[in-house]
Amino acid sequence: MGGITFAERLDRIYRLADELEAHRDELVALAIKDIGFSYRDNHQEISVAKDRLQMCWRVKEILDGRRPLCREGECVALALSYNGSAWLNIVIATIYLAGNRVRVKFSSRGSDIACLLESIYHPIFGDDVSFDYRPGKEFIEWAIGDGSVKAICIFGSERTVLPYEEEVLAHRKRLIFEGPGSDPFIVFNDAPFREAIDDLFEAKYSYSGQTCTAPENVYVQRGIYSEFLGAFVEKSKEAKVGDPEDPETVITPLGSSLAVENIERQLEDARQKGARILLGGRVEGNLVYPTIVTDARPDMLGVQEETFGPVSFVIPFDTPDEVISMAKRNRYGLRAAVYGYDEAEMVTSALRGEPYMHDVPKLVFGKFGTVSLNEPRSESWKGAFVVKAVGGYGYSGWEWDALGEAFRLRQGPKLLSLETSILEE
């Protein structure tokens, strides 16, 4: 990028943070209109994005001894998911800070958000960050085939990305995939009870459950199963449902009709297999009310798949080995939360993967990129994408790297500033 120093790039990131704050009300209004997230969540998201962008000075140490992956005329192609607006700027910023030009594609559902952000970016970044409005499939196929694209980063579903493996290899690209989660939330008899309830409520119902780190399968040790379930039901009744423009609203209509269809299918499967819907189960259009399914089993669709909505499947367990086995039966491996003391630490160790992305012979299932112990998601996710490596195993994410002599498959938590830079020669 024409010899721009890290300090100059960082100054641009700080200017971006200030502009996001200056356009806060407009960004919130567009996010409500385009993707239906609540006023509450959108305001919080801008605050988180601003905080992370102001943390970007710490990326300099991470990049010590490294140079941008892209040389003059090359870029990183970035395809973003629909479930976000302001936080997506953190992703753009970390790739840019590594010294790369970025061509970014927002979800078509957030096209108005993208237009506003483009008007903010262009005076600050010029052509170093450009926006693309073609359909997602067309953008990905262009990125794979175009020689100016050195790496491709995609946030979305594994079903979208898996068919492109041979093409990525044939075109000698690096593809970094950040995918879904179906996160286990494990509570032992000796857990800090109130802290676990409060964290489950916030993590489950933020964005109406439409985050990849929302807990979906809740495993509770039998000694406190009934008490915990009752407390979670009562707490869930506090989640106000309705108008996303109301600052008090927690649950709003889902942004994806496909997610609603999946939830209806999962709930019907649960009923047929003997589960009880203790709260909710009500669906009106795209509005899914807070729903708690009890007497769930690992073979139920809602436990096996990502739910992506305000629905929890609650399963009792007796022993640490039992809950480890159930939690590992997961096609995703993004994040797991554990609450408890005497036996909880052993479970945490059994589920945790490597601290950073590493070579694997094939996709690894049964490990999680982030595992927290008696720590709310807001704490365990601090600095995510900037200084905290995030990402997972299974279908939650991977890297196909065909840039070198030999193809590499890598999994585990990642920092995009590192994955879009290389060691100085």
VONUNU-78120 format. One record per residue: x, y, z of N, C-alpha, C in turn. Coordinates in steps of 0.2 Angstrom, whole numbers, plus 5000, padded with zeros to 4 digits. Layout:
XYZXYZXYZ...
! end
This chain:
500449945000500050005000500450065000500950074995501350134994501750155000502050105004502450115009502150155015501450145016501150175022501450145028501550175034501850145040501250115044501450075049500950055053500650105057501050155059500750215063500250255059500350255052499850295048499250255047499350185046498750145046498350145052498650145058498350145064497950215065498250265063497850325063497250325060497250295054496650285050496150245054496350195057495850155061495550195067495950235070495650275075495150325072495350355066494850395063494150355062494250295060493650255058493250245065493550235070493250225077492850285078493150345077492750405079492150415074492250395068491650405063491150355065491250295067490750255069490350285075490650315080490350345085489950405082490250445078489850505075489250485071489250425068488650395064488250345068488350345075488050295079487250285078486950335078486150335077485950315070486350335065486150315058486350235057486850215060487050145060486550105063486350125069485850085073485250085069484950135066484350135062484350095056484950095053485050045047485049975049485349955054485449895057484749865059484349905062483649885064483249875057483349915052482949915046483149855042483849845041484049795036484049725039484249715046484349645048483949635055483549685057483049675062483349665069484049675070484249675077484049725081484049715088483649765093484149825093483749885095484149945097484649925102484449885107484949875113485549835110485549785106486049755103486549795099486149835094486549875090486949925093486649965098487050015102487649975105487549925108488149885112488649865107488449845101488949825096489349885094489149945093489549995091490050015096489850005103490250025108490849965108490649905107491149855107491649865101491349885095491849895089492249955091492050005093492450065095493050045100492850005105493349985110493849945107493649895102494149845099494649885094494349935091494749975086495250015089495050045095495550085099496050035103495949975102496449925105496949905100496849925094497249905088498049915088498249965093498949975093499349915095498949875099499349815101499449765095499149775089499349725084500049735081500349795083501049805080501549755083501449735089501849685092501749615089501149605088500949535084501249535078501349585074501549595067502349595067502649595073503349605073503749555069504149575064504549535060504149505054503549535052503149505047502949565042502749535036502649585031501949565028501549615024500949595022500949535017500449495017500349445013500349465006499949525005499849554998500349604996500649594990501049644987500649694983501049744980500749794976500249764971499649794971499149764966498749704968498949674974498549624976498049644982497649594984497149614989496949554993496649564999496249505002495549515001495149464999494449474998494049445004493649485006493249475013492549475012492249415013491549405013491249395020490749445022490549445028489849425029489649395035488949365036488449425038487849405038487349455039487249475046487449435051487249445058487749495061487749555059488149605062488249665057488449715060488549785057489149815059489249845065489749875067490349835069490249775072490849725073491249705067490949705062491249685056491849725054491849785056492349835055493049815058492949775064493549745067493949705063493549665059493849615054494249645049493849695046494249735040494849765043494849795049495349835052495949795053495849735055496449695057496849665051496449655045496749635039497149695036496849755036497149815034497749835038497749825044498349845048498949795047498849735044499349695042499749725036499449775033499749805027499349785020498749755021498449725015497949775012497849775006497249805003496649755004496049785005495449735007494949755002494649704999494049714995493449674999492949715001492449685006491749675003491449625005490749605002490349595009489949645010489449635015488849595013488449565017487849525015487449575011487049545006486549585003486049615007485949575013485449605018485649665021486249675021486549735024486849785019486549795013486749835008486749905010486249925014486249995016486750015021486849965025487449975030488049985026488149935021488749945017488850005014488350035011488350095008488550155012488250155018488450205023489250195025489450135027490150125028490550145023490450125017490850145011490950225011490450265012490450335013490950355018490950315024491450335029492150315028492250255025492850225023493250265018492950285012493250315007493750375008493450425012493850485014494450465018494450405022494950385026495450345023495250295019495650235017495750245009495350285006495450284999495250214995495750194991495550134987495850074991496150084997496450025001495949985004495350015005494749965007494249985002494049934998493449944993492949904994492349924992491749884994491449854987491149794988490949754982490149734983489749744978489049734979488749674975489149634972488949584968488649524973488249484970487949424975488549384978488449354983488949324987489349264983488949224980489249174976489649194970489449254967489849284962490449314965490449344970491049374973491549314975491349264978491749214980492149184974491749164969492049134963492449184959492349254959492849304957493449294961493449294968493949304972494449234971494149184970494549124969494949124962494549154957494849154950495249204948495249264952495649324950496349324953496849334949497449324951497749384956497349434956497549494961497349474968496949424969496749404976497149354979497549374984498049324987497649274992497249304996496849265001496149285001495749235003495049245004494849235011494449275014494149265021493449265020493149215023492349205022492049195029491549235031491149225037490549195035490249135037489649105035489549035037489249005032489048935033489548885030489748825033490148785030489848755023489248755023488948725016489048775010489148835012489348885007490048875004490548855009491248855007491548785005491248735008491548665007491548644999491148664995491148644988491748674984492048724987492548764983493348734985493348684988494048664990494548654984494248614980494648594974494848664970494448704969494548764966495048814969495048814976495548854980496248824979496248754979496948724978497148734971496748734966496948734959497148804958496948854961497148924960497648954965497848904969498448924974498248984978497748974981497449024986497549004993497449054998497349045005496649065006496249015009495549025011495449015018495249075022495149075029494449075030494149025034493449015035493249025042492849065044492549075050491849055050491648995054490948975053490548975059490048925059489548935064489748895071489348895075489448865082488748835084488848785088488248755092488548745099488648795103489048795109488748765115489148715118488848685124488948735130488448735135488548765141488448715146488948705150488948655155488948675162488448655166488348675173488448625178488948625183488948575188488648585194488548535198488148545205488448605209489048615209489448665213489548725209489248745204489348805200489048865204489448925202489148985205488448995201487948985205487248975202487049035198487049095202486749155199487149175193487849175194488249195188488149155182488049085183487849045177487249065174486749075178486049095175486149165171486449215174486549275171486849275164487449235164487849225158487449195153487049135155486649105150486149145147485849185151485349235148485649285143486149315145486449365140486749335134487149275135487449245129486849215124486349185127485849155123485449205119485249255123484749305120484949365116485649375117485949435113485749415105485549475102485449465095484949405094484449395098483949345098484249275096484849265099485149205098485549195091485549245087485849245081486649265081487049235085487749235085488049165085488649165082488949095082489149075089489249115094489449095100488849095105488249095103487649085107487649015110487649005116487548935119486848905117486848845114486248815112486148745116486648705117486548645121486748655128486248655133486348665140486348605144486948585147487048525150487048545158486648515162486548535169486648465173487048465178487148405182486548395186486348335187485648315189485548335196486048345200485848375207485548445207485648485202485348545202484948555196484748505192484448515186483748545186483348525191482648555191482748625194483148635199483248705201483448755196483948735192484248775187483748785181483448735179482948745174482448795176482148785182481648835184481848905184482548915187482748985187482849015180483148965175483248995169482549005165482048975166481348985164481149055166481149065173480949125176481349185173482049175172482449235170482249245162482149195159481949205151481349235150480849235155480249275155480349345155480949365157481049435158481249465151481449425146481649445140481049475136481049545135480449575132480549555124479949545121479849525114479549575110479749595104479349635100479749685096479549745097479849805092480549815093480949805088481749815088481949885090481449935089481650005090481550025098481249975101481149995108481749975112482050025116482650005119482649955124482049935126481949875131481849815128481749805122481649745118482349705118482249635119482749595119482749545113482149515112481949465107481649505101481949495095481549525089481549475084481149485078481149435073481849415070481849355068482549325066482649355059483249365057483449395050483449345045483349275046483349225041482749185042482349175036481749135036481949065036482549045034482848975034482948955041483249005045483348985052482748975056482149005054481548995057481248925055481348905049481148845046481548785050482148795051482548745054482348745062482148795065481948795072481348755072480848765068480248735068480348655067480748645062480948575061481248535067481648575071482048545076481548535082481048585083480648575089480148525087479948515081479448455080479848385081480448385079480848325080480948315088481048365092481148355099480448335102479848355100479248335102479148255101479348245095479248175093479648125096480248145099480748105102480648115110480048145112479948145119480148205123480348255120480548315124479948355126480048395131479448445133479748515132479248555129479448625128479148655135479648675139479448705145479248785145479548815140479348885139479348895131478948935129478948965122478648905117479048905112478848855106478448895101478248955103477848995099478249035093477949025087478349065081477749105077477949165076477449205073477849235067477749215061478149235055478949225057479349275057480049265059480149275066479649285070479749305077479749235081480249215084480249155088480349175095479849155100479849175107480349135110480649165116481149125120480849055121481249005120481048935120481548895124481248855129481748805132481448735132481848695129481648625128481948585133481648545137481848505142481848425141482148385144482248315143482448305136482948345134483248335127483748285127483848255121484348205120484848225115485448195115485948205110485748195103485348145102485148125095484648175092484348225095483848265093484248315088483848335083484148385078484348445081483948475086484148535089484748535093485048475095485648465098486248455093486048425088486548415083486748465078486248515077486348565072486348635076486548685072486548755074485848775074485648805080484948835080484848905077485348945079485349015077484649055079484449045085483849085087483749075095483249105098483249105105482949035108483248985106483048915108483548875112483448845117483948815121483648735122484148695121483948625123484348605129483948585134484248575141484348495142484948475144485048395145485348385152485048335156485448325162486048275161486448275166487048235165487248215173487548155173487748135180488548145181488948125177489648125178490048165173490648185174491048225170491148185163491348125163491448085157490848085153490248085156489648085152489548145148489648205152489548265148490048285143490648255145491248265140491048225133490748165134490548125128490048165124489548195128488948225124489148285121489648325124489848395122490248385115490648325115491048315110490648285103490048265104489648245099489348305095489748345093489648415090489948425083489648445078489948455072490348515072490148565077490548625077490948625083491448675084491948675089492148745090491748795091491948865092492048885099491548875103491648895110491248845115491448835121491148805126491248835133490648835136490648875143490548825148490948825154490948775159490848815166490348795170490248825177490348775182490748785187490848735192491548735195491748685200492348695203492748625203492448575207492848515208492948475202492448465198492548425192492548465185492448525186492348565180493048575176493548585180494248605177494448545172494248485174494448425170494048425164493448445164493048445158493248505153493448555156493748615152494348595149494848555152495448535149495248485143494748445144494648385139494348415133493948475133493648505128494048555124494548585127494948635124495448615119495448645113495948635108496648675109497048675104497648715105497548785105498048825108497948895109497948935102498248905097498248945091498248895085498048915079497948875073498548835072498448765070498948725069498748675063499248645060499148595055498748535058498248515054497948445055497848405049497848345049497848295043497148295040496648305045495948315042495548355047494948375046494548415051494448375057494548415063494548385070493948405073493548355075492948365079493048345086492648375091492648365098493148405102493348455099493748505102493448575101493648625105493348695105493948745105493848795101494348845100494448885107493848905110493848945116493448905121493748895127493348855132493448905139492848925141492948975147492648935153492948945159492848915165492548975170491948975172491649015177491849095175491749105168491849165165491349185160491049245161490549255156490849265149490349265144490649265137490949335136490649395139490849455138491649465140491849425145492549425147492949375143492749315141493149275137493249295130492749335128492849365121493149435120493449455126493749525126494349525121494349575117494949585112494849535106494349505105494249455100494449485093494749445089494949465082495549515082495649555088496249605088496849575091496749555098497349525101497149455104496549435104496349365106496149325100496549275099496349225093495749195095495249195089494649155090494549115084494149065084493949015079493948945082493848895078493648835081493848775077493548725078493648655075493048635072493048575069492548545066492348585060491648605059491448645054491348715056491748735062491748805064492248845061492748815057493248855054493848815052494148845047494848815045495148855041495748835039496148875033496348825028496248835022496548795017497148845014497748815014498248855012498648825006498548845000498848814995499448864992499648914996500148964993500848934993501048884997501648854997501748794993502348764994502448704990501948644991501748644997501248584999500648615002500048585001499448615004499448595011499148645015499148645022498348655024498148605029497448615032497648635039497348685041497448715048496848725052496748715058496148725062496348755069495948785072496048815079495948895079496048925085495948995085496449035081496249085078496649125073496649205074497149235072497149305071497149325064496749365061496749375054497349425052497549465057498149505055498749455054498849395058499349345056499249305050498649285049498449245043498449285037498449345037498549385031499249425031499749395034500449425034500849365034501549375032502049315032502649345035503049295037503749315040504149345035504549405037504949435033505549385030505749385024506249345021506949365023
! end
